[in-house]
C-alpha cells in the first residue's frame, strides 16, 4: 500500500534503504521525479528536468530512434529493456551501465535536493529498464549534497535550474570568454526553453547543463529569474482624461461670496460725522440675501481665416478691371507730410560713429 507524507526526500530514502525495501519513491513538486530501489539499493532515478537513458542514447546518435522504440515494445512489460539492447548487440554491458549511472545521478540531484516535498512510496514497483546497476543510497545522497554545494559556489540561485533561459540583450563587459557548451546554450535559448528543454535538445546531462547556466549567470549573460508576488490589494483606476471629478458624481453648485461694499474717502468722513441710523425691524429680523453674480461677458466673436472679426469678404476683381464707381468717386487720401530731415541727419551721423 502506498503511503504519502511530507518530508525530506533524502531522509525518507535513507529510511527505505535501511529497511531494504523494494519499490519506487515518488517525489511531487517542481521538478519532482522518482527513485527506484531494489532491496534497499538504487537501480534507477528519473526526473522531468533530466534526460533519461533513451533520450541520451538517441540524442547523441548512439542508437537510432527505431532501435530504441523496438526495445521498448519488446521489454517494457517484463522490465528487460536494457537486457534486450545488450543481447541484440546494440550496446555493450559497460556502455549501458555507464549510461544508467549518469542518468541516475543526474536525476537524483533534482529529486533529492529538495528540502521538503510530498513523497509517496510505492512498494513493489520497478522500472521498465530493469536492474542494470545497484548503487548504495548513501553514496547517492553524498553526491547530491556535493553537487548542491558546487552549484552554490558557482552562483547561488536555484531558480535558474527550472526557469526559462533568457539571454541578455547586451553583454555586461567589453570582452567575455565563453566555452563551446556555453555558446551553444546561448544560441539555442529563445526565452521559453527551460534547462531541461535545452538538455534534451542538445543531448546533454541535466546537471551539466545547469552548471553551464550557473556560470553564464555569474558572467551576467542570462537574466536572473524574478519572483512574482501577486498582490490582493484593490487598484484604483485613474479618472478619464480631461475630467477632474468622477464621471458619476454631479457637479457642485457654485457658491458666490456676499457683495463687499466699497466706501470712498468722502463717504467714510461723512459716516464718521453723523450718528448711525437705527436699523428697521424687518431688516434686523430677515437674514441677508445673497445676490447672484453678474452674468459673464459674452465671448468675443471668432475670427475668420483672413484674421478679421466676421468681416465680409470682398469680391475679387479681374486683372485690368476698373474700380467700382463708389470707390473711384471717393476723396483722395491725405498727403503724407514730409519727413524730418534734421532727424535723419542725426541718425546717419550716429550710425557712422558706430562703425
C-alpha positions as CSV (number, residue, x, y, z in Angstrom):
1,X,0.0,0.0,0.0
2,X,1.3,3.5,-0.9
3,X,2.0,5.9,1.9
4,X,2.1,9.6,1.3
5,X,3.9,12.1,3.6
6,X,5.5,15.4,3.6
7,X,9.2,15.1,4.5
8,X,12.7,15.4,3.1
9,X,13.2,13.0,0.2
10,X,16.7,12.3,1.2
11,X,15.9,11.3,4.7
12,X,13.0,9.1,3.6
13,X,15.3,7.4,1.0
14,X,17.8,6.6,3.8
15,X,15.0,5.1,5.8
16,X,13.7,2.9,2.9
17,X,17.3,1.8,2.1
18,X,17.9,0.9,5.7
19,X,14.8,-1.3,5.7
20,X,15.9,-3.0,2.5
21,X,12.6,-2.3,0.8
22,X,11.8,-2.6,-2.9
23,X,9.7,0.0,-4.7
24,X,9.6,3.5,-6.0
25,X,9.9,6.7,-4.0
26,X,7.9,9.3,-5.9
27,X,8.5,12.9,-5.1
28,X,6.0,15.5,-6.2
29,X,6.6,19.2,-6.8
30,X,8.9,21.1,-9.1
31,X,10.6,19.4,-10.8
32,X,10.0,16.2,-8.9
33,X,10.7,12.7,-10.1
34,X,11.1,9.1,-8.7
35,X,13.9,6.9,-7.3
36,X,13.6,3.1,-7.8
37,X,15.2,0.8,-5.1
38,X,15.6,-2.9,-5.2
39,X,16.2,-4.5,-1.8
40,X,17.5,-1.2,-0.4
41,X,19.8,-0.3,-3.3
42,X,19.1,2.2,-6.0
43,X,18.7,0.8,-9.5
44,X,17.4,3.9,-11.4
45,X,16.2,7.5,-10.9
46,X,14.2,9.7,-13.3
47,X,13.0,13.3,-13.4
48,X,11.4,15.6,-15.9
49,X,14.3,18.0,-15.5
50,X,16.9,15.4,-16.6
51,X,17.1,13.4,-19.9
52,X,16.6,9.7,-19.4
53,X,18.6,6.8,-20.9
54,X,16.6,6.7,-24.1
55,X,16.9,10.5,-24.7
56,X,20.7,10.4,-24.0
57,X,21.3,7.4,-26.4
58,X,19.1,8.7,-29.2
59,X,20.1,12.4,-29.0
60,X,23.8,11.6,-29.0
61,X,23.3,9.4,-32.0
62,X,24.5,6.2,-30.3
63,X,21.1,4.5,-31.0
64,X,18.6,5.0,-33.7
65,X,15.1,6.1,-32.5
66,X,13.7,3.0,-34.3
67,X,16.0,0.7,-32.4
68,X,15.1,2.2,-29.0
69,X,11.4,2.0,-29.7
70,X,11.7,-1.6,-30.7
71,X,13.4,-2.4,-27.4
72,X,10.7,-0.6,-25.5
73,X,7.9,-2.6,-27.3
74,X,9.6,-5.9,-26.5
75,X,10.8,-5.4,-22.9
76,X,8.6,-2.8,-21.2
77,X,6.1,-5.3,-19.8
78,X,8.8,-7.6,-18.4
79,X,11.3,-4.9,-17.3
80,X,14.0,-6.2,-19.7
81,X,14.7,-3.2,-22.0
82,X,18.3,-2.9,-21.0
83,X,18.9,-6.6,-21.3
84,X,17.4,-6.7,-24.8
85,X,19.7,-3.9,-26.0
86,X,22.7,-5.9,-24.8
87,X,21.5,-9.2,-26.1
88,X,20.8,-7.9,-29.6
89,X,24.3,-6.3,-29.8
90,X,23.2,-2.6,-29.9
91,X,25.1,-1.8,-26.7
92,X,27.8,-3.4,-24.6
93,X,27.2,-4.1,-20.9
94,X,29.8,-1.4,-20.0
95,X,28.1,1.2,-22.2
96,X,24.7,0.5,-20.8
97,X,25.9,0.6,-17.2
98,X,27.8,3.9,-17.7
99,X,24.7,5.5,-19.3
100,X,22.4,4.3,-16.5
101,X,24.8,5.6,-13.8
102,X,25.0,9.0,-15.4
103,X,21.2,9.3,-15.8
104,X,20.6,8.1,-12.2
105,X,23.0,10.6,-10.6
106,X,21.7,13.3,-12.9
107,X,18.0,12.7,-12.0
108,X,18.8,12.1,-8.3
109,X,20.0,15.7,-7.9
110,X,16.6,17.1,-8.9
111,X,14.6,14.5,-6.9
112,X,16.6,14.5,-3.6
113,X,17.9,18.1,-3.4
114,X,14.5,19.5,-2.3
115,X,14.5,20.2,1.4
116,X,10.8,19.2,1.8
117,X,8.2,17.8,-0.6
118,X,5.2,15.5,-0.8
119,X,6.7,12.0,-1.0
120,X,4.9,8.8,-1.9
121,X,6.4,5.3,-1.6
122,X,5.0,2.6,-4.0
123,X,6.2,-0.8,-2.6
124,X,7.0,-3.5,-5.2
125,X,7.3,-1.1,-8.1
126,X,10.2,-1.5,-10.6
127,X,11.4,0.3,-13.6
128,X,10.9,-1.0,-17.2
129,X,14.6,-0.7,-17.9
130,X,15.5,-3.4,-15.4
131,X,18.1,-3.7,-12.7
132,X,21.2,-2.8,-14.7
133,X,23.2,-1.4,-11.8
134,X,22.9,-1.4,-7.9
135,X,24.1,1.8,-6.2
136,X,24.4,2.5,-2.5
137,X,21.8,5.0,-1.3
138,X,24.4,6.7,1.0
139,X,26.7,7.3,-2.0
140,X,23.9,8.9,-4.0
141,X,23.0,11.2,-1.0
142,X,26.6,12.3,-0.7
143,X,26.8,13.0,-4.4
144,X,23.7,15.1,-4.3
145,X,25.0,17.2,-1.4
146,X,28.3,17.7,-3.2
147,X,26.5,18.9,-6.4
148,X,24.3,21.3,-4.5
149,X,27.4,22.8,-2.8
150,X,29.2,23.0,-6.2
151,X,26.4,24.9,-7.8
152,X,26.1,27.3,-4.8
153,X,29.8,28.1,-5.2
154,X,29.3,29.0,-8.8
155,X,26.2,31.1,-8.4
156,X,23.7,30.6,-5.5
157,X,20.3,30.9,-7.3
158,X,18.4,27.6,-7.6
159,X,15.6,29.2,-9.7
160,X,18.0,29.1,-12.6
161,X,17.6,25.3,-12.7
162,X,13.9,25.4,-13.7
163,X,13.2,28.8,-15.1
164,X,13.2,29.6,-18.8
165,X,16.6,30.7,-20.0
166,X,16.6,34.4,-21.3
167,X,19.9,35.7,-22.8
168,X,20.7,39.3,-22.1
169,X,20.5,41.8,-24.9
170,X,23.9,43.4,-24.3
171,X,27.0,41.9,-22.7
172,X,27.9,43.5,-19.3
173,X,31.6,43.8,-20.3
174,X,33.5,44.6,-23.4
175,X,35.3,41.2,-23.5
176,X,33.8,37.9,-22.3
177,X,35.3,34.5,-22.9
178,X,32.7,31.7,-23.4
179,X,33.3,28.0,-23.8
180,X,31.7,26.0,-26.6
181,X,28.9,24.5,-24.4
182,X,28.1,27.9,-23.1
183,X,27.9,29.4,-26.6
184,X,25.7,26.5,-27.7
185,X,23.3,27.1,-24.8
186,X,23.0,30.8,-25.6
187,X,22.5,30.1,-29.3
188,X,19.5,27.8,-28.6
189,X,18.0,29.7,-25.7
190,X,14.9,31.5,-27.0
191,X,13.4,32.9,-23.8
192,X,11.0,30.0,-23.4
193,X,13.1,26.8,-23.2
194,X,13.9,25.6,-19.7
195,X,17.3,24.0,-18.8
196,X,15.6,20.6,-19.2
197,X,14.4,21.5,-22.7
198,X,17.9,22.6,-23.6
199,X,19.5,19.5,-22.2
200,X,17.0,17.3,-24.1
201,X,17.5,19.3,-27.3
202,X,21.3,19.2,-27.2
203,X,21.6,15.6,-25.8
204,X,23.4,16.6,-22.6
205,X,23.0,15.7,-19.0
206,X,20.7,18.0,-17.0
207,X,23.2,18.7,-14.2
208,X,25.9,19.6,-16.7
209,X,23.5,22.0,-18.4
210,X,22.7,23.7,-15.1
211,X,26.4,24.0,-14.3
212,X,27.0,26.0,-17.5
213,X,23.9,28.1,-16.9
214,X,25.0,29.0,-13.4
215,X,28.4,30.1,-14.9
216,X,26.6,32.2,-17.5
217,X,24.5,33.8,-14.8
218,X,27.7,34.6,-12.9
219,X,29.1,36.3,-16.1
220,X,25.8,38.2,-16.5
221,X,25.0,36.7,-19.8
222,X,21.5,35.5,-18.9
223,X,18.7,37.2,-17.0
224,X,18.0,36.1,-13.5
225,X,14.5,34.7,-12.8
226,X,12.3,37.2,-11.0
227,X,9.9,36.0,-8.2
228,X,6.5,37.4,-9.0
229,X,4.5,38.4,-5.9
230,X,0.7,38.7,-6.7
231,X,-0.9,41.4,-4.6
232,X,-4.5,41.2,-3.5
233,X,-4.9,44.9,-2.9
234,X,-7.5,46.8,-5.0
235,X,-6.2,49.1,-7.6
236,X,-7.8,52.5,-8.0
237,X,-8.4,53.2,-11.7
238,X,-7.5,56.7,-12.9
239,X,-10.1,59.2,-13.9
240,X,-10.9,59.7,-17.6
241,X,-8.6,62.1,-19.3
242,X,-9.9,65.7,-19.2
243,X,-12.1,65.2,-16.1
244,X,-11.3,66.5,-12.7
245,X,-14.0,64.7,-10.8
246,X,-15.5,61.2,-11.2
247,X,-18.0,60.9,-14.1
248,X,-20.8,59.6,-11.9
249,X,-20.6,62.5,-9.4
250,X,-22.9,65.5,-10.1
251,X,-21.1,68.9,-10.3
252,X,-21.2,71.0,-7.2
253,X,-23.3,74.2,-7.3
254,X,-21.1,77.4,-7.3
255,X,-21.2,79.4,-4.0
256,X,-20.9,83.1,-4.5
257,X,-19.4,85.4,-1.9
258,X,-21.6,88.2,-0.5
259,X,-21.0,91.6,-2.1
260,X,-18.4,93.8,-0.4
261,X,-19.4,97.4,-0.1
262,X,-16.9,99.9,-1.4
263,X,-16.6,103.2,0.6
264,X,-14.6,106.1,-0.8
265,X,-12.9,108.8,1.3
266,X,-15.9,111.3,1.3
267,X,-18.4,108.7,2.3
268,X,-16.1,107.5,5.1
269,X,-15.7,111.1,6.5
270,X,-19.5,111.7,6.4
271,X,-20.2,108.4,8.1
272,X,-17.9,109.4,11.0
273,X,-19.6,112.9,11.4
274,X,-23.2,111.6,11.7
275,X,-24.5,109.0,14.1
276,X,-25.6,105.7,12.7
277,X,-29.3,105.5,11.7
278,X,-31.4,103.0,13.5
279,X,-31.9,99.8,11.6
280,X,-35.5,98.9,10.7
281,X,-37.1,96.0,12.5
282,X,-37.8,94.0,9.3
283,X,-34.1,94.4,8.3
284,X,-33.0,93.0,11.7
285,X,-35.3,90.0,11.5
286,X,-34.6,88.9,7.9
287,X,-31.2,87.3,7.1
288,X,-29.1,89.0,4.5
289,X,-29.9,87.9,1.0
290,X,-27.0,86.9,-1.3
291,X,-27.1,88.5,-4.7
292,X,-26.4,86.3,-7.7
293,X,-23.2,87.1,-9.5
294,X,-23.4,89.1,-12.7
295,X,-23.6,87.2,-16.0
296,X,-20.2,86.7,-17.6
297,X,-19.4,88.9,-20.5
298,X,-20.1,87.4,-23.9
299,X,-17.3,85.6,-25.7
300,X,-15.7,87.6,-28.5
301,X,-16.6,86.6,-32.0
302,X,-14.4,84.2,-33.7
303,X,-12.0,85.5,-36.4
304,X,-12.2,84.4,-39.9
305,X,-9.4,82.9,-42.0
306,X,-8.3,86.4,-43.1
307,X,-7.7,87.5,-39.5
308,X,-10.7,89.8,-39.2
309,X,-13.6,89.6,-36.9
310,X,-16.6,88.4,-39.0
311,X,-15.6,90.8,-41.8
312,X,-17.5,90.4,-45.1
313,X,-15.4,89.1,-47.9
314,X,-14.6,91.4,-50.8
315,X,-15.3,90.3,-54.3
316,X,-12.2,89.7,-56.4
317,X,-11.6,91.9,-59.4
318,X,-10.3,90.6,-62.7
319,X,-6.9,92.0,-63.8
320,X,-7.3,95.3,-65.6
321,X,-10.8,95.9,-64.4
322,X,-11.8,99.4,-63.2
323,X,-12.6,100.3,-59.7
324,X,-16.2,100.5,-58.6
325,X,-17.9,103.9,-59.0
326,X,-18.3,104.4,-55.3
327,X,-14.6,103.8,-54.7
328,X,-13.5,105.9,-57.7
329,X,-15.5,109.0,-56.6
330,X,-14.1,108.8,-53.1
331,X,-11.9,111.7,-51.8
332,X,-8.2,111.3,-52.4
333,X,-6.3,110.1,-49.3
334,X,-4.4,112.7,-47.3
335,X,-0.9,113.6,-48.5
336,X,1.8,112.3,-46.2
337,X,3.8,115.1,-44.5
338,X,7.4,115.3,-45.3
339,X,9.9,113.6,-43.1
340,X,12.2,115.5,-40.7
341,X,15.5,115.9,-42.5
342,X,17.3,117.1,-39.4
343,X,16.3,113.8,-37.6
344,X,17.5,111.7,-40.5
345,X,20.9,113.5,-40.4
346,X,21.3,112.8,-36.7
347,X,20.5,109.1,-37.2
348,X,23.0,108.9,-40.1
349,X,25.7,110.7,-38.0
350,X,25.1,108.2,-35.1
351,X,25.4,105.2,-37.4
352,X,28.6,106.4,-38.8
353,X,30.0,106.9,-35.3
354,X,29.2,103.3,-34.5
355,X,31.4,101.9,-37.4
